[in-house]
């Protein structure tokens, strides 16, 4: 029941953000939804939506964020090998693009703890 209520809260919040000024694009809306699921602890559902975002927007603006949070979801679901693979992708993405290093910096402490 808790998950169902949380899911409805996320759906309502996403619908409101899409119709308001928060969602400036389809891409923004597609990352907002799994972010909402992630915030309320619906890790399995969030992971599915992050994967969908990454498939639809492989070069999107929020790829590093989606990868990082997908890794967090995998970790929370105790799928540690999958989490490490995703975090490796975050690191590779940050290095290859020389871009936003915040996601990379967020991953490093966790990666160092597991090695």
HURA-V164814 format. One record per pair of residues at least 4 apart in sequence whose C-alpha atoms are under 7 Angstrom apart, sorted by the first residue. I is the first residue (numbers start at 1). J is the second residue. Records with the same first field share a line. If there is no record, write none. Layout:
I=J ; J
//
This chain:
1=5
2=6
3=7
4=8
5=9
6=10 ; 40
7=11 ; 37
8=12
9=13
10=14 ; 36 ; 37
11=15
12=16
13=17
14=18 ; 32 ; 33
15=19
16=20
17=21 ; 22 ; 23
18=22 ; 23 ; 29
23=28 ; 29
24=28
25=29
26=30
27=31
28=32
29=33
30=53
31=35 ; 53
32=36
33=37
34=38 ; 46 ; 49 ; 50
35=39
36=40
37=41 ; 42 ; 43 ; 45 ; 46
38=42 ; 43 ; 46
42=46
43=47 ; 73 ; 77
44=48 ; 73
45=49
46=50
47=51 ; 70 ; 73
48=52
49=53
50=54 ; 66 ; 70
51=55
52=56
53=57
54=58 ; 63
58=63
59=63
62=66
63=67
64=68 ; 90 ; 103
65=69 ; 103
66=70
67=71 ; 86 ; 90
68=72 ; 87 ; 90 ; 103
69=73
70=74
71=75 ; 83 ; 86 ; 87
72=76 ; 83
73=77
74=78 ; 79 ; 80 ; 82 ; 83
75=79 ; 80 ; 83
79=83
80=84
81=85
82=86
83=87
84=88
85=89
86=90
87=91 ; 107
88=92
89=93
90=94 ; 104
91=95 ; 104
92=96
93=97
94=98 ; 99 ; 100 ; 101 ; 104
101=105
102=106
103=107
104=108
107=111
108=112
109=113
110=114
111=115
//
